[in-house]
Amino acid sequence: MEVAAADSSGGDRYRSHLTGDGEKNTVWRHGAPPTYDAVNSLFEAERTQEWPAGSLEETVQNAIKTWEMELSHKAKLEDFKSVSPGRFRLSVNGGRPLTGEETLAVGSYNALLTSPILPGAGAYDAAAETFESSHDLFRAAFPRGFAWEVIRVYSGPPVITFKFRHWGHMDGPYKGHAPTGDKVEFYGVAVLKVDEQLRAEDVEVYYDPGELLGGLLKGPLLVPSAEEEDARQLGERLGEAAIVSASGAAPQSQACPFLASAKREE
């Protein structure tokens, strides 16, 4: 779910399949390969682990970053190099597995934030968000990027189990909530099944969405909700009524229409 701008054709040291002969026919969602300069800077400045080059941890970390890049920026599943064609599945917190086509259609945020609880809490409604709107929402909240790292790898291929950390700084608004400037982060675990070429066949992700969304909802609402506005107006009316009761005279705007009519007839 890392956030990246989409206006550069340069390569990336953490992600494969951005440039080169293998990508000359790739259809990019925004017309060109993305650039991850901002989120890479955040990642390097605040990561908790720096894995040795060629280690299993670095290999897994870069593989997931590449998969996320392809999912977010390649428009056609056949252009993906990080997943096993026709065999990819993604499930979150034990939910129904999504095929590669379904995941590409809804986008990573909607796939990872599908929950019957979140809409009622006003936190996130995957059914109401499109691929584009979901990415716009988190790009706005995390203008410096939404970084991701591997914390620990518990088992190697073909079934890779690992713990991860995802974080960003809420320097922008989220669903009407003002920016807090706070670091928002969450942890999770994943089970990744790969083929002989280390392409993803099955991904299971487990995490608590409340750790992410709770941090984004901490800021005050920039525009009061309808309920808050109704309460404000009621408070004003009650205040006016109290003034009238104390003075014994109604404000001109609240004068009885029958009395006003009678005065006009005199």
N, C-alpha and C positions, 0 to 999 in steps of 0.2 A: 504493500500500500504506500510505497514511497512516492512522494510528490516530486515531480520534475517539470521543468519548462520543456517546451517542445519546438525549439526554434534553431537547433544546431545539428549539423551532420558529423560532428566530431565523435571519436571513439570514447571509451570509458574503461578505466582500469579495473572496475569491479564487475562489469557486465560484458558478456560476449554477444555476438550476433547483432551489433549495432551498425557496423560498416563492413566493407569488404565485398568481394565478388559474390559471396553468398547472399548478400542483401540488395543487390542491384535491381532486383525485380520486386522487392518487398513493398507492399502497400502500407504506408504509414498513416495512422489515424489523423494526424495533424499535418500531413504533407511532407514531413521530414523526420529523421531520427531525433529523439529527445536529447537534451543535455542535462546532466545530473550534477553540475558544478556546485550548486547551492547545497543540495542535500549531502553531497560527498564531503563538503566542508564541515557541515554539522556532524556527520558521522565520524569524521576523523578527530574532531575537537572533543566529542563527548562519548565516544564508545568506551565500554568498560574492558574490552578485550582487543588485543592486536595479535591476530593469529599468524604464525610463521608461514611464509610463502610455501605453497605446495602441501600444507597440512590438510587433514580431513576437514577440520573446522573451516578453513578458508575456502576449500572446494565447495562445501555445502553452502556456506554463506554467499559465495558468488553465484552458485547455481540458482539459489532462490531469488537473488537480486535480478538475475537474467530472466527468470520466469516471470517475475512481477513486471519487468520492463516490457516484455513481449505482450503480456496480457493487457497492459495499460496503453500500449502505443502501436501495436500491429493490428491492422484491421481484419486480417484474414488468418484463420487458424492454420491453414496450410503453410503460412510463412513462419510459424513457430519452429524453433530448433531445439527448445528445451523440454518439450513434451513428446511422449510416444504417440504417434498418429493413431487416432481411433480408440485409444485405450485410456486416455486421461480422465480422472474423476477427482472432484474436490468436495469434501464434506467438512462441515464446521460444527463443533460441539455435538457430534452425533446425529446431525440432521441429514436430510436426504442428499445423497451425492449428486453433484451437478456434472454433466458432461462438459467436455471442452467447449462445445458450441454454446451451451447454456451459460457457462462462466464468462465467455467472451461477450455474450449478449448483454448480461447485466452489469459486468465489471467487478473488479475485486472488492470494492467497498460494499456493494449490495450483496455479493456472495458471502462476505464475512460478517455482515450486520443484519442478516435475516433472522428475526426473532419475533415471536408473538408478544413479547413483553415491551419491547422498545417503543413501538408507536404510541401505546397508551400512556407511556411516561413522557411523551413529547421529546424523546431523545433522538430517534431515527426511525424512519418508515421506509424500508427498502422497496415496498410496493409502490410508493409514491415518487421514488427517485429514479431517474434514468442513469445510464452510464455516464453521460456528460455532466448532469447536475450533481451527481454524487462526487465526482472528482473536483468540480468547481467548489463544492462546499468545503472540502478538506484543504484544497489549495488556499482558499481564503483564510481558513483558520490557522494554517501553518505556512505562512509565506516563506519561511526559511527552510521548509522541507519537513518531511516526516520520515525520520531515519530508522533503519532496521539493522539488527546485528544478531549473530549467533552467540549465545552465552555458553552453551555446552553441547557437545555431541555425545550421545550415549551408545550408539551403535552405527556401524558402517553399512555400506551397500551389501545386498540389494534393498534392505529395509533400514532406512536411516531415521533414527529418532533423535530429536534435538530440542533444546530450549532456546527461546528467542526473546528479544526485547525490542519494543517499537516505541519511539518517542519523538516529540516535537515541542515547539514553544508556541503557545496560543497568543500570537501577536495580531491575530485578526478575529473577526466576529464568527460566531457559529449559531445559525438558526435564530438570529435576533439577539443572542447573548453577547455582551461586550467582551472585548479581549481582556484577558487577565495578565498576560505576559508570563504566566506560569509554565513550567515544564509539565507536559502531559505525557504519561508513559504507561505502558502495560507490558506484562510478561505472558508467555504462553508456551505450549509445547506442540510439536508436530511430528507426525509419522509420515515419512516420504518413501514410497516404493518406486524404485527406478529400474530401467532395463539395462542391458549390457553396455549401452552407450551413455549411461547415467541420465537418461531422459525420464522425466516424471511420468509415472503411470497412475499413481494414486496418492493423493495428499489428504491427510486428516489433520485438522487444526483444532486445538482446544485452548480457550482463553475466556476471560471474563470481560464482556463488552462494557460493563459498568465502570471498569478501571479507566477506559478511554473516554466514554461519553460523560461520566460524572465530572471529569476535569473540564470538559468543554461547556458544561451547563452551569459552572460556578459563577460566571460573570452575570451582572444584572442585565435585565432585558433592556435593550436600547429603545424599544417602543412597547408601552404597556400592553398587556393582553386585553382582550375584550372584557374579561371578568374584572381586571384591575381598573379599567376605565369606567365600567359601570359602578364599581365601588367608589371611585373618586367622585363621580357625578352625584351619587347618592349622598356622599359626605357633604358636598357643597349644598345640596338641597336641604339636608338636615341642619346645616349651619345657618342657612337663610331662615329656616323655620324658627330656629332658636332666637334669632335676632328679632323676628316679627313678634314672637311671644313676649320677649322682654320689653319691646317698645310699645306694643299695643297697636302698631300700624303696619300695614302690609307694604312692601316695596312696590313701586309703580308697576314693575313687570309682573307682580303677582296679584294685582288688584282684582277684585271680583268683577267679572265681565258684566254682570247685571247692574252693579252700581255704576260702572262706567257708562253703560247704555242709558241709565236713568239720568245721569248728569247731562248727557248729550241732549236729552229730550227736554230738559228744563229751559 
